Amino acid sequence: MPELPEVETVRRGLQPALEGQKLKSVIVRRPNLRIPFPKDFAARLTGKKITRLDRRAKYLLMFMETGDVAIIHLGMSGFMTVLEGPIPEPGKHDHVDFCTTKGAVVRFNDARRFGLMTLTTEDKLESHKLIKNIGPDPTGNSFNEEVLAAALAGRATPIKAALLDQKNIAGLGNIYVSESLFRSGISPRRLAKTVKGARAEKLTRAIREVLADAIAAGGSSLKDHVQPDGELGYFQHHFKVYGKEGEDCPECASAKIKKIVQSGRSTFYCSNCQR
Ligand SMILES: [Zn+2]
C-alpha cells in the first residue's frame, strides 16, 4: 500500500508531465473506483490547463486553471505512470488516462479499485469531507514539536495508535510509525499524552528524517519503479525494525526486535531502546 513517501514520489514523478500542461482528453473507463466518478469528471478537466500538482497527506491534488481541483487517492494498489511515444493499449485495470496536448498520457491503474478520483473547487477544498479532518502534514513547514505535542495532549491512547490517527498527523502509515518510534527511543506502548517536551522534539525530528530518507530512496523517476509486468514496485527501504521480528536490535544489539499487535496493526520495536 503506498504510504506518504511513495505518494510524494508519484507526485514528483508526474509533475513534469502535468504541471503547466493542458489536458486534451480525459478517458474514464468505468463509472467508479471506491466511489463513483463525478458525472462531469472528464468534461470539467478536458481542454483545461493544470496549474499545480500538490499533495495533502496521501491525496494528490490537481489544481486546474478554472479553480477546479481533482482529488486523487491511490488506495491500496493504485499507481500512475507517464507514457510517451506510442501509447500501449489499456489493460484490464487501466481505468483512467489523462492525455496532455503535448502527447503524454498519465495512466491510472488500480487492480483492487480502492483508489478514488473526485472533483471539488479551490474555495471548497479545505471544507471537503476527504480533506477537512486531516492533521498537519509531517513533511510540511508547519509541522514542529509544538504542533505534535498539541495533537497528542490529553490522549490516553498508546503513541503508536495516536500517530496512525490521520486527525493528529497526516499520512503517517504503519511502517513509518514503527521506524520513527524506534529512532526516537519511544516505546509504542507509551501513552500519547506523555510525549511532550524533549520527547516530542526527538519524535518530530525522527518522523521528518524517516520520511525524508524514504522520499530520497524513492528516486527521481517513476519509470525506475515500474517493473516489466507493469507493477509499480513500491520501494524496498532499509528498515531498522519494521519486519525484523526476532533479529538483533541494530542499536543496542543486546535485545531482539519484538513484534506486537496494536489496534490490529503490527508494531516492531526494541524494548531495551524504547521507553
Ligand atoms: Zn535496542
Residues whose N, C-alpha, C, O or C-beta is under 5 A from the ligand:
A	BS01	ZN	C249 E251 C252 A253 A255 C270 N272 C273
